[in-house]
């Protein structure tokens, strides 16, 4: 059964392909690939983020308050309306990431967010998470705002599944065709060959990893995929408006 409640710290690092391969090879002494990454294959994660008409959730998040929250539907690959997806409520409180999710059919997830009414409970759903999301939806009028997808390699620490490291690349987004079943196309969010590494741990990271990050000159950065997409969309809108004025 997939884990549905996460409480962990997440540190992020940006790098190019050369740096990725260097640290990836060293990490393999201590870690092993996720079952979806066997034979050096990527797996694709797709997300549909919801926000208010005036982007209040992401604008609040970018202001970096002590408490922030987001809602998204996540799928692995391209789902059909009856395929399983995850409706996720992600919070960050004083640096600790709390992610709560429940599996639903894609059609159920769409209806839930659109109407604010939870689907009929059945085995396999997480009732507590559904109740929390229903309360969250009662506080906001949400609409699908942006689609984000990327290719991922994930590693777990041997003997310590609480430590997970992911590498995301080919991050792309769109603000039209806002459905998960429309496919994984979109505009590149970063330059090709760029990677986002996330170190996810419930407690402090082990000494060997701290030394490795130092040896590879890896320094933490603040990078939100949705946040950076939003800032990029604002820049693009500003350019279009200036061109309109000139014309």
Beta strands, then each sheet from edge to edge (+ up, - down):
strand 1: 5-16
strand 2: 31-33
strand 3: 43-51
strand 4: 67-76
strand 5: 84-93
strand 6: 96-105
strand 7: 143-157
strand 8: 160-174
strand 9: 187-188
strand 10: 194-201
sheet 1: 2+ 7- 3+ 4- 5+ 6- 1+ 10- 8+ 9-
end
